[in-house]
Amino acid sequence: MTLIGVEGARSELGRSLLERKQMSADWVPAFVAVDRAAFLPDVVWPFDMDTGTTVAVDRRDEPDLWSSYANADVPIVTQWDDGAGGGRGSVPTSSASMPSVVFRMLSALGVEAGHRVLEIGTGTGWNSALLAHRLGVGNVVSIEIDPCVADAARDRLAAQQLLGPVLTRDGEDGDERGAPYDRIIATAGVRQIPRAWLRDAPGGVILAPWGTHFGNGDALVRLCVSEDGGSAEGRFLGPVEFMKVRGQRSSFAGHDVYVPGGVAGADRSSTAVTEEQLLGGDRFAAQRFVVGLMVRNCYQQVADRRGGVRPVWFYGLTDRSWACVMFEEGRAEAAVWQSGSRRLWDEVVAALAWWRAAGEPGYGRFGLTVGAHGQRAWLDRRADSWEV
C-alpha cells in the first residue's frame, strides 16, 4: 500500500482517501497510475464545498488553481445543459465525481481478475480508466449517451493507453451483444433499474445510485442478479448524489403549474412536526430517503430560509396535488396547506411515524428487489416491503 510516484496534492488526496477508508488498498495501484487531471477539460466548474456553489476555473488562466481542484476531493462539473451553448448553463449534465465516491463505488463493486465490467456513463473516462488499469482494457466496456462526451473520453483514454470499447448509445439499453458481464456499474442515477442490466449480468452484480423522484439524492445499491437474469436483490450502502440518466430525469412541471394563484384556496391546518424531524441534519438524512420511498410519485422542494421562515413544498407527480408546510422560528407549530385529491402532507406524516416506530433505521437496513413485476423496497429481511 504505497503512493510512491505520486507527488504533492495528489499524494495528499491518496493518503486522505486511505485514512478515511474511502479507498481500499487494492485500488492504490490504479490511483497511482491513473491521474484524474488527465481526464479533465481545460474549463471546469468545481463544486466549492464552503459556499455550496460551482466556480468556473480555466487551466489556461489559473493553472495552479485548476490543478488544486483536480487533486481535491470535490465533484467537478464538466458539461451544462447537455452541451447546449458550450459554457455554463442552468443544469449540470456531466461531471467528474468526487474521488472518495469513485473509490467507494469501485471497492463495493468487488471486481476480481478476469471479470468483465459494463460501465453505464463514461463521463470524463477516469472511472473507466481505473477499471481498465486493473482488469485490462479488453475487459471494460463503457456506454455514454452523449456523442461529444464519448469522443472526448475516447481521446483521453487513448492518450493514457487505456482505451477499451466506448459505445455511444443509451445506457439503459445495456449491451446485449457484449454480454454476459460479471459486473455492471452505473455512474448516473436511476429511479428504475433497467431490465436490460439484469439480462446482461446473469449471476453478477449491479452497483448503481438509485433513488426516487422525491429529490435529487440517491442511495448506492448493490444488487446480486439471479443466475437466469430474471431478478436481482440487495441492500443500500449509503447516500450519494448523481446526475440522472436522461430517460429518468425528474418530470416535475414547476411550482407555478401547481400553485398558480397562491395558497389562499387550499385547506389549512397546523402540525407539531418540526423542521428537524422532517429534514434531519442534512440533505442525506435517513428520514428524507424513507419518506421518498413511502410517499410515491411525489417531489419535495426545500426553500431557503428567509427572515426565520422556511417553506417545504410537496408536489404530486401524477396529478396536481400539492402541500406546503411553513416552519417559522419561535412558533411551536407549523402552518400546513394542502390541495388536490392527495393529502400529501398527511402521507409524509404517516411515513415519518412509521420510520420512528421502526427505530429510525438508516440506509443500511433497507434493500431493493427487482423482478418481472417491478421494484420493491424493504426493511431488514423484507418484514416490511412496498412497491417503489
C-alpha positions as CSV (number, residue, x, y, z in Angstrom):
1,M,0.0,0.0,0.0
2,T,2.2,2.8,-1.3
3,L,1.8,6.1,-3.0
4,I,5.3,6.1,-4.4
5,G,5.4,8.1,-7.7
6,V,2.6,10.4,-6.7
7,E,3.6,13.9,-5.6
8,G,2.1,16.9,-4.0
9,A,-1.6,17.4,-3.8
10,R,-2.4,14.1,-5.4
11,S,-0.4,12.3,-2.8
12,E,-2.2,14.1,-0.1
13,L,-5.5,13.1,-1.7
14,G,-4.5,9.5,-1.8
15,R,-3.4,9.4,1.8
16,S,-6.7,11.1,2.8
17,L,-8.7,8.5,0.9
18,L,-6.8,5.7,2.6
19,E,-7.0,7.2,6.1
20,R,-10.8,7.8,5.7
21,K,-11.2,4.2,4.3
22,Q,-12.8,5.6,1.2
23,M,-10.2,3.8,-1.0
24,S,-9.2,0.2,-0.3
25,A,-5.6,-0.9,-0.6
26,D,-6.2,-3.0,-3.8
27,W,-7.2,0.2,-5.7
28,V,-4.0,2.1,-4.8
29,P,-2.0,0.9,-7.8
30,A,-4.7,2.2,-10.1
31,F,-4.9,5.5,-8.2
32,V,-1.1,5.9,-8.6
33,A,-1.1,5.1,-12.3
34,V,-4.2,6.9,-13.5
35,D,-4.2,10.7,-12.8
36,R,-7.7,12.3,-12.6
37,A,-6.3,15.5,-14.0
38,A,-5.5,13.8,-17.3
39,F,-9.3,13.3,-17.8
40,L,-10.5,16.8,-17.2
41,P,-11.1,19.5,-19.8
42,D,-9.4,22.9,-19.6
43,V,-12.5,24.6,-18.3
44,V,-14.2,23.0,-15.3
45,W,-16.7,24.0,-12.7
46,P,-15.7,22.6,-9.3
47,F,-18.2,22.5,-6.6
48,D,-17.0,24.8,-3.8
49,M,-17.7,22.9,-0.5
50,D,-17.6,26.1,1.5
51,T,-20.1,28.2,-0.5
52,G,-22.1,25.4,-1.9
53,T,-21.8,26.8,-5.4
54,T,-19.8,26.0,-8.6
55,V,-16.9,28.1,-9.7
56,A,-15.5,28.3,-13.2
57,V,-11.8,27.6,-13.5
58,D,-9.8,27.7,-16.8
59,R,-6.5,25.8,-16.7
60,R,-5.0,28.3,-19.3
61,D,-5.6,31.3,-17.0
62,E,-5.3,29.7,-13.5
63,P,-3.2,26.5,-13.8
64,D,-2.4,26.2,-10.1
65,L,-6.0,26.7,-9.0
66,W,-7.2,24.2,-11.7
67,S,-4.6,21.6,-10.5
68,S,-5.6,22.1,-6.9
69,Y,-9.3,21.3,-7.7
70,A,-8.3,18.4,-9.9
71,N,-6.5,16.9,-6.9
72,A,-9.1,17.7,-4.4
73,D,-12.0,15.5,-3.1
74,V,-14.7,17.6,-4.8
75,P,-17.1,16.9,-7.6
76,I,-16.4,18.8,-10.8
77,V,-19.0,19.8,-13.4
78,T,-17.7,19.3,-17.0
79,Q,-20.9,20.0,-19.0
80,W,-24.1,22.0,-18.7
81,D,-27.4,21.6,-20.4
82,D,-26.3,18.5,-22.4
83,G,-23.7,20.7,-24.1
84,A,-26.0,23.4,-25.4
85,G,-24.1,26.6,-25.7
86,G,-20.8,25.1,-24.6
87,G,-20.4,27.1,-21.4
88,R,-22.1,27.3,-18.1
89,G,-25.8,26.8,-18.3
90,S,-28.6,26.2,-15.8
91,V,-28.4,22.4,-15.3
92,P,-25.2,20.3,-14.8
93,T,-25.3,17.3,-17.1
94,S,-21.9,15.6,-16.9
95,S,-19.2,15.7,-14.2
96,A,-16.2,14.1,-12.6
97,S,-17.4,12.6,-9.3
98,M,-15.7,13.1,-6.0
99,P,-12.7,10.7,-5.8
100,S,-13.9,9.4,-2.5
101,V,-17.2,8.4,-4.1
102,V,-15.4,6.9,-7.1
103,F,-13.3,4.6,-5.0
104,R,-16.1,3.8,-2.6
105,M,-18.0,2.5,-5.5
106,L,-15.1,0.7,-7.1
107,S,-14.4,-1.1,-3.8
108,A,-18.1,-2.0,-3.4
109,L,-18.1,-3.4,-6.9
110,G,-15.9,-6.3,-5.8
111,V,-14.1,-6.9,-9.1
112,E,-11.7,-9.8,-9.4
113,A,-9.1,-10.7,-12.1
114,G,-10.8,-11.8,-15.3
115,H,-14.0,-10.0,-14.6
116,R,-15.8,-8.3,-17.4
117,V,-17.4,-4.9,-16.4
118,L,-20.0,-2.8,-18.2
119,E,-19.9,0.8,-17.2
120,I,-23.0,3.0,-17.7
121,G,-22.0,6.6,-18.1
122,T,-18.4,7.1,-19.4
123,G,-18.3,10.8,-18.5
124,T,-14.7,12.0,-18.4
125,G,-13.4,8.4,-18.7
126,W,-11.5,8.4,-15.4
127,N,-13.6,5.7,-13.8
128,S,-13.3,3.5,-17.0
129,A,-9.5,4.1,-16.9
130,L,-9.2,2.9,-13.3
131,L,-11.1,-0.2,-14.1
132,A,-9.1,-0.8,-17.3
133,H,-5.8,-0.4,-15.5
134,R,-6.9,-3.1,-13.0
135,L,-8.7,-5.6,-15.3
136,G,-7.3,-4.9,-18.7
137,V,-8.7,-2.7,-21.5
138,G,-10.4,-5.7,-23.1
139,N,-12.5,-6.4,-20.0
140,V,-14.1,-3.0,-19.6
141,V,-16.9,-1.7,-21.9
142,S,-18.3,1.8,-21.3
143,I,-21.5,3.3,-22.6
144,E,-22.0,7.1,-23.0
145,I,-25.2,8.6,-24.5
146,D,-23.6,12.0,-25.4
147,P,-21.5,11.8,-28.6
148,C,-19.3,14.8,-27.6
149,V,-18.7,13.4,-24.1
150,A,-17.9,10.0,-25.5
151,D,-15.5,11.3,-28.1
152,A,-13.6,13.4,-25.5
153,A,-13.4,10.4,-23.2
154,R,-12.0,8.2,-26.0
155,D,-9.3,10.7,-26.7
156,R,-8.2,10.9,-23.1
157,L,-8.3,7.1,-22.7
158,A,-6.3,6.6,-25.8
159,A,-3.7,9.1,-24.6
160,Q,-3.3,7.1,-21.5
161,Q,-3.2,3.8,-23.4
162,L,-6.3,2.6,-21.6
163,L,-8.9,2.8,-24.4
164,G,-11.4,0.0,-24.5
165,P,-14.8,-0.1,-26.2
166,V,-16.7,3.1,-25.5
167,L,-20.2,2.8,-27.0
168,T,-22.3,5.8,-27.9
169,R,-25.9,4.8,-27.0
170,D,-28.5,4.9,-24.2
171,G,-27.0,3.1,-21.2
172,E,-30.5,2.0,-20.1
173,D,-30.4,-0.5,-23.1
174,G,-27.3,-2.2,-21.8
175,D,-25.1,-4.2,-24.1
176,E,-26.7,-7.4,-25.2
177,R,-24.2,-8.2,-27.9
178,G,-21.3,-7.9,-25.4
179,A,-23.0,-9.8,-22.6
180,P,-22.7,-11.6,-20.2
181,Y,-20.9,-9.3,-17.8
182,D,-19.7,-10.1,-14.3
183,R,-20.3,-6.5,-13.0
184,I,-22.3,-3.5,-14.1
185,I,-21.5,-0.1,-12.5
186,A,-23.6,2.9,-13.2
187,T,-22.2,6.4,-12.8
188,A,-25.5,8.1,-13.3
189,G,-28.5,7.9,-11.1
190,V,-31.6,5.8,-11.8
191,R,-35.1,5.6,-10.5
192,Q,-35.8,2.3,-12.1
193,I,-33.2,-0.4,-12.6
194,P,-33.4,-1.2,-16.3
195,R,-34.4,-4.8,-17.0
196,A,-31.6,-4.9,-19.7
197,W,-29.0,-4.7,-17.0
198,L,-30.3,-7.9,-15.3
199,R,-30.3,-9.6,-18.7
200,D,-26.7,-8.5,-19.3
201,A,-25.3,-9.7,-15.9
202,P,-26.8,-13.0,-15.0
203,G,-25.3,-14.3,-11.8
204,G,-23.4,-11.0,-11.5
205,V,-23.6,-7.8,-9.6
206,I,-25.1,-4.4,-10.4
207,L,-23.9,-1.3,-8.5
208,A,-25.9,1.8,-9.1
209,P,-27.0,5.1,-7.5
210,W,-30.8,4.6,-7.0
211,G,-33.4,7.0,-5.7
212,T,-37.0,8.2,-6.0
213,H,-38.3,11.3,-7.6
214,F,-38.8,12.8,-4.1
215,G,-35.4,14.6,-4.6
216,N,-32.1,14.6,-6.3
217,G,-30.4,12.4,-3.7
218,D,-29.6,8.8,-4.3
219,A,-28.6,5.8,-2.3
220,L,-26.0,3.4,-3.6
221,V,-27.5,-0.1,-4.0
222,R,-25.6,-3.3,-4.7
223,L,-27.8,-5.9,-6.3
224,C,-26.9,-9.6,-6.8
225,V,-28.5,-10.8,-10.0
226,S,-30.1,-14.3,-10.3
227,E,-28.4,-16.9,-12.5
228,D,-31.2,-16.6,-15.1
229,G,-31.1,-12.8,-15.1
230,G,-34.7,-12.6,-14.1
231,S,-34.4,-10.8,-10.8
232,A,-32.0,-9.0,-8.5
233,E,-31.8,-8.1,-4.9
234,G,-29.5,-6.3,-2.5
235,R,-29.0,-3.7,0.2
236,F,-28.4,0.0,0.1
237,L,-24.9,1.0,1.1
238,G,-25.3,4.7,1.9
239,P,-26.2,8.1,0.4
240,V,-24.7,9.6,-2.8
241,E,-25.9,12.1,-5.4
242,F,-25.5,11.7,-9.1
243,M,-26.8,13.3,-12.3
244,K,-29.6,11.2,-13.6
245,V,-29.7,9.1,-16.8
246,R,-31.5,11.2,-19.5
247,G,-34.5,8.9,-19.7
248,Q,-35.2,9.1,-15.9
249,R,-34.8,12.8,-15.2
250,S,-37.5,14.5,-13.0
251,S,-40.9,15.1,-14.5
252,F,-41.7,18.0,-12.1
253,A,-43.5,20.6,-14.1
254,G,-42.6,23.6,-11.9
255,H,-44.2,25.3,-8.9
256,D,-46.4,27.7,-10.9
257,V,-48.2,24.8,-12.6
258,Y,-49.4,23.6,-9.2
259,V,-50.0,26.8,-7.3
260,P,-50.8,29.5,-9.9
261,G,-52.9,31.6,-7.6
262,G,-51.1,31.1,-4.3
263,V,-52.2,29.1,-1.2
264,A,-55.4,31.1,-0.4
265,G,-57.8,28.4,-1.7
266,A,-56.1,25.4,-0.1
267,D,-57.1,23.5,3.1
268,R,-55.2,24.9,6.0
269,S,-54.2,23.2,9.3
270,S,-51.1,23.0,11.5
271,T,-48.6,20.4,12.6
272,A,-46.4,19.6,15.6
273,V,-43.8,18.0,13.3
274,T,-40.6,20.1,13.5
275,E,-38.2,21.1,10.8
276,E,-35.5,18.8,12.3
277,Q,-37.9,15.8,12.4
278,L,-38.8,16.3,8.7
279,L,-35.4,17.3,7.2
280,G,-32.8,16.0,9.7
281,G,-29.3,17.4,9.8
282,D,-28.6,17.5,6.0
283,R,-29.9,16.6,2.6
284,F,-28.8,13.0,3.1
285,A,-30.7,12.4,6.4
286,A,-32.2,9.0,6.5
287,Q,-35.8,10.2,7.0
288,R,-35.7,12.0,3.7
289,F,-34.8,8.8,2.0
290,V,-37.5,6.9,3.8
291,V,-40.2,9.4,3.1
292,G,-39.2,9.3,-0.6
293,L,-39.6,5.5,-0.5
294,M,-43.0,5.6,1.1
295,V,-44.7,8.6,-0.5
296,R,-44.7,7.6,-4.1
297,N,-44.8,9.9,-7.1
298,C,-44.0,13.0,-5.1
299,Y,-41.4,15.7,-5.4
300,Q,-40.1,17.7,-2.4
301,Q,-38.7,21.2,-2.7
302,V,-37.0,22.7,0.4
303,A,-36.9,26.5,0.1
304,D,-34.1,28.7,1.6
305,R,-34.7,30.1,5.0
306,R,-35.6,33.8,4.8
307,G,-36.4,36.0,7.8
308,G,-36.7,33.0,10.1
309,V,-39.2,31.3,7.8
310,R,-38.7,28.1,5.7
311,P,-41.4,26.6,3.5
312,V,-41.1,23.0,2.3
313,W,-43.3,22.0,-0.7
314,F,-44.6,18.7,-1.9
315,Y,-45.9,18.1,-5.4
316,G,-47.8,15.1,-6.8
317,L,-46.2,13.8,-10.0
318,T,-49.3,12.0,-11.3
319,D,-51.8,14.8,-10.6
320,R,-51.7,18.4,-9.4
321,S,-52.0,17.7,-5.7
322,W,-49.6,19.8,-3.5
323,A,-48.9,20.6,0.1
324,C,-46.8,23.1,1.9
325,V,-45.5,23.2,5.5
326,M,-44.2,26.6,6.8
327,F,-41.7,26.4,9.6
328,E,-41.2,29.7,11.5
329,E,-38.7,30.3,14.2
330,G,-40.3,30.8,17.6
331,R,-43.5,29.0,16.7
332,A,-44.4,25.7,18.4
333,E,-46.4,24.5,15.4
334,A,-46.0,25.0,11.7
335,A,-48.8,26.0,9.3
336,V,-49.8,23.5,6.6
337,W,-51.7,24.0,3.3
338,Q,-52.9,21.1,1.2
339,S,-54.7,21.0,-2.2
340,G,-55.8,18.3,-4.6
341,S,-57.0,14.7,-4.4
342,R,-54.0,13.5,-2.4
343,R,-53.3,14.7,1.1
344,L,-49.6,14.8,0.6
345,W,-48.7,16.2,4.0
346,D,-50.7,13.5,5.7
347,E,-48.8,10.9,3.7
348,V,-45.5,12.5,4.8
349,V,-46.5,12.5,8.4
350,A,-47.6,8.8,8.2
351,A,-44.2,7.9,6.7
352,L,-42.3,9.7,9.4
353,A,-44.4,8.0,12.1
354,W,-43.6,4.6,10.5
355,W,-39.9,5.4,10.4
356,R,-39.8,6.4,14.1
357,A,-41.8,3.3,15.1
358,A,-39.3,1.1,13.2
359,G,-36.5,2.5,15.3
360,E,-35.4,5.3,12.9
361,P,-33.5,2.9,10.6
362,G,-30.6,4.1,8.4
363,Y,-29.9,3.4,4.8
364,G,-28.2,0.0,5.5
365,R,-31.3,-1.6,6.9
366,F,-33.1,-1.1,3.6
367,G,-32.9,-3.1,0.4
368,L,-34.3,-3.4,-3.1
369,T,-35.8,-6.3,-5.1
370,V,-36.1,-6.0,-8.8
371,G,-38.1,-8.5,-10.8
372,A,-40.6,-9.1,-13.5
373,H,-43.3,-7.2,-11.5
374,G,-41.3,-4.1,-10.9
375,Q,-39.3,-2.9,-7.9
376,R,-40.0,-3.3,-4.2
377,A,-38.1,-1.7,-1.3
378,W,-37.9,-3.4,2.0
379,L,-36.7,-3.1,5.6
380,D,-34.4,-5.7,7.2
381,R,-35.3,-9.1,5.8
382,R,-38.4,-8.0,3.9
383,A,-40.5,-7.8,7.1
384,D,-42.0,-4.7,5.6
385,S,-41.9,-4.1,1.8
386,W,-43.6,-1.8,-0.6
387,E,-43.6,-1.0,-4.3
388,V,-41.4,1.8,-5.5
